[in-house]
Amino acid sequence: MKTPKRLEPLVEDGLVDEVLRQLMSGKEATVYVVRCGDEVRCAKVYKDANHRSFKKNAAYQEGRKVKNSRQARAMEKGSRYGRQMQEEEWQNAEVDNLYRLAAAGVRVPTPYICFEGVLLMELVTGEDGNAAPRLNDVEMSAELARVYHGELLKQVVLMLCAGVIHGDLSEYNILVDEHGPVIIDLPQAVDAAGNNQAAAMLERDVDNLAEYFGQFAPELNGSQYGKEIWKLYEGGLLHPEVQLTGKIKQDHRKVDVRGVLREVEHVKEEHLQRQLPDFQP
């Protein structure tokens, strides 16, 4: 096929020898199958921020650290240079997350290089050697749904143990190769310790999995794996081999409303006393 304009720099620099075909186009990027020497890989061409349909990326970027103070100030001000730096940071985040998660044992594609807004990485293939299908394109039985759901929960736990939350996990950004699910699309992944919405994002990711697989294995509907995983993480009890139940123990103890109100009134009274001119502690 004709080389897309965004891939021309990679061809000119010898990183890509031939563009074979377009694989898919999503809200964040368009992915092409390319030949690099004797290997077939994929090239993810990120869409310009003005053409992306992914919304609220500010919420995902909360907690990300920018080492260069000048760049950080420019990004905060929203200048032209700052927007350019923010775009590069958004793209580089996926490469960083892929390396970080691969080191933690998470099943993700192997990245090779990010150049001129294009991420060159491993082409995940299925049993037939062709590009692996997305999860939503795989024929699913109740038994397979339970197996894949369990495997993906383990991946989510591994990710969180590495301090990362996908933030947009669903059946549309999970591939299935001959060994099982592979998680993709990570530019929006968030830092679990530095993002105030981390718990909500984790729970949404896990609920998305339960909702999808629950179509085939109804007992997964209504499970509380997301809350359970986050509670273990907050308590410092989460580890890769943790046994999950999908249930959360509810605290049924009665709240002492009168006691709380008395304490509030006591604090108010102290505050008023401190405002008196002759008050001495």
C-alpha angles and dihedrals in degrees: 000000000000112000111254113237094245090056096049094089090056091050092047091050093048095246091117125033100186140002106225104182147320111272103188144331122219142167092279106033151347116247125210132189108233138179118234108184106301094342130086113218137160129250117209110205109199117221119236113265090247091058099043118106092202105112136202095024089160088072090054094047094054110117096020112132123225111199096198107077093201091054091046092053092047091050090049092051092047095229121162090260090046092053089050091051091046090053092050090047090051091053096042090050090070093053091048092048093048092054092043094050095042088055088052092054097256115148104245133137117274111252121217108178142336109218130168093345094313124113113209111201148147118302105231108220135195130228090282093056093248125114109299116254123244116255093252089058095054119100105245134205127186091254094049090046090057092047095048092043090054092047092050092049087056089051091050090051092049090050093050091047085057090050096252133121118191094218097198104044117157142129088281097065099042120089125199119219128173091284098047139264122004119193118225140172106056110160091108096046111133136220106251095211098041104044121081091207095050095109093050092047093050092049091049092050092051093043089053089057093048092048093051098044090038088072088069101027105034094189088074091065112101094018117144102215093132094056091043094051093048093047090053090047093051091048093051090243100112117112135155094261097047116139111229126204102183089233134105124206109238120222105231096176113129117248115237095232094173091051091051091050091049090052091050091051090048091054091047091051092050090050092052092047091053090056093058113104096233096045115136121182 
